[in-house]
Amino acid sequence: MDDRTAPSVNVRHNLEGLSVVFPPSYLLSFVMDHDTEPLHSSPDLSLYFRSRMDGALGLCFRSDSFGEGEMASISREIAIYKAIRGTLSVSAAALLTKQAAVADGPAWDVLQEATPSSDALVVSAFQSDTGVRTFNVKPTGLQRGVTYQVQSVDTGVLGTATGAALMTGGIALTQSPNSAAHMLIISVKQQH
């Protein structure tokens, strides 16, 4: 998408803008060590990886330079990507907020990626303004009478609700002490 794959907000800006024209699975960006976002002793490694996961995730670093704890964190993020890759490979994207921007961007930027039948969605929400501690995400295009399960990749199953309830009431996200990057997997639980 761009020769500059950092900072993460720039990557999301490009991905969110280009996903209007191209399927997200066509949009490649790399996780790499950068002076503004160092991978070693990273304050938010999940943010770096997840900002690139909504498209095709590329890796560009030497793994032998990381300690055991860092490799465990990297492996976890790659496992999350592998778990959602099947959904992302056939999804279309919808931006649920304003596009991420380095200056004057939204407090939270949110991208939804849904399969053609809307039976599986990945919603990625990124907190840019730490002063806005909560955000309500309202997915779009869900089947109104179908029950969906909402799962956070960090905390597990959050609950179930109908498509109508999710589109109207939304999903409340709260600032996490661990990462500014939240990923939700929304999947069909039961058809009525």
CORLINPE-V198450 format. One record per backbone hydrogen bond with DSSP energy under -1.0 kcal/mol. CO is the residue of the C=O (numbers start at 1). NH is the residue of the N-H. Records with the same first field share a line. If there is no record, write none. Layout:
CO=NH, NH
//
This chain:
7=11
8=12
9=13
10=14
11=15
12=16
13=17
14=18
15=19
17=20
18=21, 22
23=26
24=27
27=56
29=58
31=60
37=34
39=42
44=48
45=49
46=50
47=51
49=52, 53
52=55
56=29
58=31
62=65
63=66
67=71
68=72
69=73
70=74
71=75
72=76
73=77
74=78
75=79
76=80
77=81
78=82
79=83
80=84
81=85
84=88
85=89
87=90
92=114
94=112
107=128, 129
109=126
110=96
111=124
112=94
113=122
114=92
115=118
119=188
120=115
121=186
122=113
123=184
124=111
125=182
126=109
129=132
133=175
135=173
137=171
143=146
144=164
146=163
147=189, 190
148=161
149=187
150=158, 159
151=185
152=156
156=152
159=150
161=148
162=166
163=167
164=168
165=169
166=170
171=137
173=135
180=127
182=125
183=153
184=123
185=151
186=121
187=149
190=147
//
